[in-house]
Amino acid sequence: MGEWIRELIEQSGYLGVALLMLLETVFPPVPSEVIMSLSGLQASRGTLTLWGVILAGTFGAMVGNTFWYVVARALGIERFHPFIDKFGRYLTVDWKEMKRADHFFDKYERWFVCFGRMVPTIRSLVSIPAGLFGMRWKPFLIYSTIGTFGWTTLLATAGYLLGQNYTEIDKYLGPVSIGVIVVLVLWYLFRVITWKPSPRPEDARSDTRP
């Protein structure tokens, strides 16, 4: 995959960088670590500029981020109420917990969106809760751009400085991505084993009767 990414960047320049980062937000297995570090390598050779690849990568990623935000916002969390009621056991969440998550997101949405954009694996999913929980467009755009810009800058600059040793980036960030996935899977399995639905109001009342 790395060779294909390198060839596209060499042939298409900034447009290729933007398109690859757009693809990365839609199809996460396409690694931003490789895309932006190779872009930084091209900048170190003088065929592109460092700021150019950073801005192109940020723009492409934000187009994809915005697409998922718009889709999730159009759906809205209320549409999932029957689905959650029916399949909550497998999702390990019930509607009461979803409302609590909504309130939590309202309080910390800006931090979640900004810093979530800099976490491997998680960064591609941030737009979905932001849209579902109805985060306003302007804060979403601002904080997503800040986080995405920080991530692309880090990777492109590392590729620029490391040159042909750009593969060292994936050497360190690859295990981080795998670690995040493992933690998410283990957390889900723990939730499946221990999850119980929140008591309904009538159940709570019956528990208090003598």
N, C-alpha and C positions, 0 to 999 in steps of 0.2 A: 504493500500500500504506500510505503514511503516514497518509492520510486515514481509511482503515478502522481502523487501529490507534488513532488519536486518538478516533474515535467510540466504539469499544469501551471505551476507558479512561473516557471521559466518562460513558457509560451504565452501566458495571458497576463502576467504582471499583477498589478493591483486588482484588476477584475477577477483574476483567478483566486487571489487571496480572499477577496470578499465572498465569492461564490463558495469556496471551500468552507469558510466559517459559517455561512448560511446553512450549508449542508450539515455541518457539525451540530447545529442546534436542532435540526430536524431528525438527524440520524446519528445519535450520540456515539456509536462505535467508531465514527470518523474522528480521530483524536485531534483536538485543538493543540495539544502539546507538540505534535509533529508538524501541523500546518504552520503555526506561528514561529516555531524554532527554525524551520526551513526558510520561512520568509525572512527571518532575521539573518540567516546565512546568506541569502541572496543580497540583502542590503549590505552586508559586510564586503561583498564582492563588487559593490558599486553599481549593479544592474538595477537596483531599487534603492529607495531611501528608507531609513529606519522609521521615521515619522510617517512616511507614506504607507508602509505595511501595517503599522499600528492602527492608523485611521481606517484603512481598508478592512482590516480584520474586525475592528470594533463595529464598523458600519454593517458588514455582512452578518455578524452575530446578532446585532440588534434587530435586523430585519426578521431573522428567524425567531428571536425572542418575542418580538411584537406580534408575529403571526400566532404563536401559541397563546399569548395573552388575549388576543382578540377572540380566538376560538373559545377559550375557557370562559371569557367574560360573557360571550354570547350565550353559552350554555347556562351559566349561573349555577350556584350550589343547590338552589331549590329544586331544580330538575332531577337531582340525584336522590331526593328524599325517598321515593319508592324503591329505588335500586338499593340504597343503603339499608332500608328496612328489610329487604328480601335477602341480601347477600352480606349483611353486616358481619356475620360469623366468619366469613372468609376474608373480609376486608379488615377485620378486627377493630371495627369502629361502629358505633351506633349514632343515631341522629343527635342525641344529647351531647356526645363527644364532639361531633362536627360543629355544633353551635359554640362549644367551648373553644375549639380550634379557631373558629371565626373571630371570636372576641380576642383571643391571643394574637392572631394575625393583625387585627386592627391596631393593636398596641405596638407591635414590633415589626410591622410589615417593611418599613424602610430599611432596617438593619438586616432583616432576613433577605431581602432582594439584593441589597448591595453586597454583603459578604457572601451570600449564597452563590453569586456569580463567580467567586474565586475558589470554589470548592469543586474538585474534580467529580464528575458524575452528577452531583447535585445541581451544578450550574445549569445544566440543560433542562432541568425540571422546574426551575424556580417560577417560570411564567405561569404554570398551570394553577398553583394555589393563589398566585397574585390575581389571576383573572377570575377564578371561581369564587373567591372571597370578596371580589368587587373592589380591589385596590384602584384608587383613582388614577387616571391616565397620566397626568403630569408627574406625580411622584414616582410612578412606575418607570417612566421614561428616564427621568433624571437619575434615580438610584441604580437602575439597571445599566445605564450607560457608564456611570462611575465604576461600578464593579467590573463590567466587561472591559472597559478601557484599562483598568488596573491589571486584569488577567492577561490581556493581549500584550500590554507593555512589558510585563514580566517575562513572558515567553519569548517575544520577539527580541528583547534586549539580551536575554540569555543566549539565544541563537546567534545574535550579532557578535557577542563577546567570545563565545566558545568556538565559532567557526565550524570547521569540519568535525569538531567534537560535540556537535549539537545533540547527538544521541545520548549524551550524558543526562540531558533534561528528562527524557523519558525513562532513563535508568532509575532516577529518583522519584519522579512523579507517577510512573507506572504502578509501583507498589502502593502508593497512596490511593490511586484510583481503585485498585483491587481491594485495598483495605476498607474503603468506604462501602463498596459493594458487599463485602463480607459482613460488615457491621449491620448494614440494612437488612440483609437476609437473616442474620441471627436474631435481630430485633423483631422481624416479622414472625419468625418461628416461635420466639418467646411469647409474642402477643397471641398467636394462634393457640398455644397451649394453655395460657393463663387467662385469656379473655373471657369476660362475662358481660352481658348487656347491662346497661344501667337500669335499675329498678324503675318500673312505671309508677306514676303517681298513685294509682289504686293499690299497687303492691306495697308501696311505702306506708300507705294508710292502714292496710291490713296488718302490717307488722307491729303497729303501735296499739292495736286493739288488745284489751286484756283477754 
